[in-house]
Amino acid sequence: MKALREKLRESIQSVLPISVIVLLLSVSIAPISAGVLTLFLFGMILLIFGMGLFTLGSDMSMQPLGESIGSGMSRFHKLTLPLIICFVLGALVTVAEPDLTVLSEQIPSIPNAVLIFSVAAGVGVFLMLALLRIVFHWKLSTMLLILYPVLILLALFVPADFIPAAFDAGGVTTGPITVPFIMAFGQGLAQLRHGDRDDDEGFGLIALSSIGPILSVLILSILYHPTASSSDSALIHVETTREAFLVFLNAAPLHAKEVATALFPLVIVFLLFQLISRSFHRGQIGRILIGMFYTYTGLTLFLTGAYVGFMPAGRLLGSAIASGSNAWLLVPVGFIIGYFVVSAEPAVVVLKKQAEEISSGAISQHAIGLGLAIGVGISLAVSMLRILLKIPILPILAIGYAVSLLISFLVPPLYTAVAFDSGGVASGPMTTTFILPLAVGACTALGGNLLTDAFGVVAMVAITPLITIQVLGLYSNVRRRIRRRKLAEKISGYEDSVLYYDKEEVTPDA
């Protein structure tokens, strides 16, 4: 119970700021109906309890399972079977990711199954590549320097309407199901290199896994051509709190089914792994199963609250601000919302904790949280400006990736790995259920093209943490060098003074 209370306290600290911002906006520049506000408040409660249960369950089940499977790879003398396992696991967790389903439903010209399984294959292939990187000690910065220019060059030859959705795919595949498992899996894989492993080898799997979906969707654009999504999605209207409660009650089974579908493959993987390896004793098995139940319950509550409570509020707020005489307020409002909303992402909590643990405190949870908040705030502000001015997204992405790759050669490798992992982690359920509807509402009110203007906000959220986290690393590196130089000067001054006094003492005797 103590652990659960601690998780709930962290959830309140994460969700409360964005809730206060929405309430302030709703009574000032962007009034919304009382029914939507009621749904939002109900959703806020579900988000708090859902995030608390999810993070507790992740600590108990996802992380030990992923790390055990990853470390179990060291038993194989050849790479063939581990590579197959990486592909299967990457594909399974990707098919299970709820955010990918949401994105696939927004691109009507591509069948859902085609998009989902293509993206899953991309993640599987790049998870295999991540294993090869660890085994052969390839530098992550060098790999990224090759892969991202390839993506940008390929994007030059696909329809403009397809580019934002393709880069969004890289963000939605790294959500609450994928991140805890793959990050723990990476820590286990890092044990394949005995004695000479680097601190950053356990990171970078999320970064590489985010590239596969982008590449897959860009290749799909050769066969399919997107059409503009309809902006006339129905909003829920409620008159009383009882009606609002019934809306959540009716929506919960649907999301419970989605989460069950998402977790079922991992349960099967756990059972098969246990039958083969016998890695867990009876007490650990019980703890993992209880943790999976907490994860299931928490994610169901979280998604129900986010989709039913936060999505309508986000869309109406975006529409209300853009429809007013001061549409430019979308930019500062976007920054404020982006700054706080990233704290409510379940996977961000997991990333901050694991980054601090694996770096032995060199990268604190506070530093990562601050870097992500600033990065996502800037990205959402730029996204709103892009909607207002109808700026193409590809030049922005090209510049962003170029800057982030340049900085990667100036900071310790650990910061680069964590930064590129953070880009995928920052774009989770809160992005797809609140920020994306906010962009859709604003774009619809301004009469823009949803595919080119509203889409791409997930990609924008994913790119700026790459820069901000590495800037933190650069700042830390500069401070460390300054401290060393000052210490060296003090030591040199001390040695000079000792030498001087030694001479004074020795001269008379001589």
Secondary structure, 3 states (H helix, E strand, C coil): CHHHHHHHHHHHHHHHHHHHHHHHHHCCCCCCCHHHHHHHHHHHHHHHHHHHHHHHHHHHHHHHHHHHHHHHHHHCCCCHHHHHHHHHHHHHHHHCCHHHHHHHCCCCCCCHHHHHHHHHHHHHHHHHHHHHHHHHCCCHHHHHHHHHHHHHHHHCCCCHHHHHHHHHHHHHCCCCCHHHHHHHHHHHHHHHCCCCCCHHHHCCHHHHHHHHHHHHHHHHCCCCCCCCCCCCCCCCCCCCHHHHHHHHHHHHHHHHHHHHHHHHHHHHHHHHHHHHHCCCCHHHHHHHHHHHHHHHHHHHHHHHHHHHHHHHHHHHHHHHHHHCCCHHHHHHHHHHHHHHHHHHCHHHHHHHHHHHHHCCCCCCHHHHHHHHHHHHHHHHHHHHHHHHHCCCHHHHHHHHHHHHHHHCCCCCHHHHHHHHHHHHHHCCHHHHHHHHHHHHHHHHHCCCCHHHHHCCHHHHHHHHHHHHHHHHHHHHHHHHHHHHHHHHHHHHHHHHHHHHHHHHHHHHHC
